Amino acid sequence: MDRPERLDTTCLEEEARRLGIALEPAQLDLFRRYYRELSIWNARLNLTTIVEWEAVQVQHFVDSLTCLLLVPDEARHGPYAIVDIGSGAGFPGVPLKIALPQAGLALVESVQKKAAFLVHLVNQLGLERVRVYPQRAEEVARLPECREAFDLAVSRAVAPLAVLAEYGLPFLRVGGLLVAMKGREVESEVREALPAFAILGGVLREIRSVVLPGLDAPRHLVAVEKVSPTPARYPRRPGLPARRPLSG
């Protein structure tokens, strides 16, 4: 494996700039170190099947940063609270934190080995105002410190939208945004999730198509705005949202 300082970040810099983000040398170094730790831990945890540096830059780092397309400009320069639901190897939460160093970040990951990696990663990168929760989202969303406490909830490849809404919307304060990172086809999934959004205090704001360099199929960001408080009974107990998604 290449030494972190030898990794060429040209692709990451250019694509971040296209998203309106100017990454400083210190931030680029954090991405290099992130890749090093991911590679080391991936050998025993199988955190990702995408392992080459060029591919990781695009399909993990840049892909994560596309969430910023839906974040208001003022959030890039002031305090902003982000929760990453089902964070896994840290995507998209950790790249967002590197890009927005002033933001607070909660990483929710119920698989204990993955949560251990996240704790290690946060320590190795020296990231401040980051907390790892090795619990189910349904449990964390009921903690007083997390209930309706975040501006942005993000998630990638975790659950269908109707289920993800029950995981994510309880974390958000009114006016906050849930951004679900989805693949090529989203229309039917969004349509099926609309009743869940309404029950949980959310409304569909936008579906944004995103094209990553070198990939043929577009990806999509589904943005759900929190417009009213989530009823206290949600989320339901662990496992129930996935078994019995909310419907109209």
N, C-alpha and C positions, 0 to 999 in steps of 0.2 A: 504494500500500500504506500502511496506517495506520502511524504511528510506534509503536514497541513500547510506550511508556509509555501510549498511548491504548487499547490493547487491553483489553477487559473480560474479566477472568478469573473472573467469577462462576460460570460453568458448571464450570470446572476446579476451583475451590475447593469447590463443593458436592459434586461427584461424588467428589473425593478424600476429603472428609470422610465420605462414605457408605462409603468403603473403609477408614475408620479412620485417615486420614492428614490431619494439620493442616498445610497448607503455609504457611510463613512468607512475608512480603512479598519477601524476597530470593529465595526459591525461585520465587515467581510471576514475578518479574522475569527469572529465568533461562529460564523457559518462554517468555516473550515474546521474549526475545533468540534463543532457539532457533528460534522461528517465523520471525523476521526472516531469519536465516541460511539456513534451509530454503527460504524464498521466493526469496531471491537466487540460491542455487545451483540451485534447481529449474528456473530459466529455461533453463539450459544442460545440466543433467544428467538431467532428468526423473526425479527421485528419488521423486516421488509424484504420483498423479493427484488426491489430496485436497489442495486448496490454500486453501480459505476458512478463516478463523480459527476460526469456530464448529465446523466439521467437524473440523479438525485437533485441537482441544481434546478432542473426544469420541473420534474414530476412531484417533487416534495417541497422544495423551498419556494420556487416561483409560484407553484400552484397554491401554496398556503397564502402567499402574499396577495393573491388576487382578491381575497376577502376585503382588502383595503379599498377596492373599487366602490364598495357600498358603505364605507365609513365616512362620516362627515369630516371635512378638512380640519375643523377645530379639534377633533379628537386626536389628530396626529401631533398636536403641539401642547397638549395639556393632559391632566389626569384622565384616565380611561380604564374602566374595569372590564376585563375579558374573562370568560369561562370557556374552556375547551372541553367538550363532553365526549368521553370515549377517546382520550388523547392518544393512546397507543404509544407510538414512538415519538410523540410530541407534535404531530401535525394536525391542524395548522397552528396551534397555540404558540409554540416556541419560536418559529420564524416571525410571527406577528410581534412577539415580545422583543425580539432582536431589532425589528424595524421600528418599534415604538417603545423605546427603553423606559419612558416615563409611565407606561401603563402598568396596572396591576393585572396579575394573571392567576387564575385557578385552573389546575389541570386535574380533571376527574377521570380516573382509570381504575376499574375494579379488578383487573388482572394484576395480582400482586407483583409478579416478576416485571411486568411492564412499568408498574408504578415505581418499583425500585430503580429501574433504569432512569425514569424521569427525575427522581430525587438526585441520583448521581449526576445526571446531565446538568441540572440546575446548579448544583454545587460546583461542578467543573467549569461551567461557563461564568460563574460568579453573578448569576442573575438575581436581582433584588426584587422584592415585592412579588414573589411567586410562591404559591403553595400547592402541594400535590395532595389530592384526596384519594386514597386507595379504597374507594367505596363505590357502590352503585349510585348512579345519578339520582335515582328516586330518593335515596337516603340523604345525599348531600344537599339537594334542593330544599330539604326541610330544616336544615341547620339555620338558626337565626342569623348567623353571619353571612349566609349565602342566599337566603330567601329574598327575591326581588332586590338584589344588591348589585347587579351588573348592567353595564351599558351594551355589551355585545356577547352573545353566545354563539359559538361556532362548533361545527362538527363535520367530520368527513367519513363517509362510508360506515356509518354506525347503525342506522335504522331507517325504515320507511318514514316519510314525513309525518304521518299521523302519530306515530310513536315518538319520533324525535321532538315533535311539538310538546308532548307531555313531559319529556325529559327537560327540554330547554326553556320554555316560556316561564315556568315558575322561578327561574334564576333571574329573570330580567325585571328591572324597574320599568314603570310605564314610560314609554318613549324609547325603550331599548329595542335592539334588533337581534333576531335569530337568523343566522346565515348558515344554510345547509349546503354543503358542497356535494353536488350530484353529477351523474354521468351524462350520457347523450340524450336519453329519453326521460323527460320529467313531467310532461303534461298530465298524464293520467294519474300519476302519484300525487301531484299538486291538487288535482280535482278531488281525489278521494280524501285528502287531508283538510279541505276547507272547513268541514264541520268541526273538526278537532281544533283548528285555529280559533274559531268563534267561541267554543266552549271555554277555552283556556285564556281568552283575552287578547288574541292576536288577529291580525288581518294581513293578507298577502299584499306586500308592497311592490315586489319586482321579481322577475326572473331574468337573470343576466347571463347571456351566452359568453363563454370565455374560450379563446383559442390559445393553446400553448404551443410554442415552437417545436416543430418536429412531430407533432401528433395530428392525425387526420381528423379525428372526431372531436367536436367541441364539447366542453364541459359546461355545467350550469351552476350558477349560484342562485339559490332560492332565498329571498329575504322576506321575513315575516316580522312585522312591527307589533310591539306590545302596546295596545291601546287602552287596556283596562286591567285591573288587578286579576290575577289568576285565583279562582275560588280555592279556599283553604283545603278542600279535600283532594286537590291535585298537587303533585303526582300521587297516583295510587301506590300501593305497596310494591316492592321490588318484584319484577317479572310480570306483573299484571298488565302494564301498558303494552308490552310486546305480545302477550297472549290475547288481549282483548282491546285492540285499538279503538279509540273514541270515534264515534260516527254520529251522524245527525239523527 
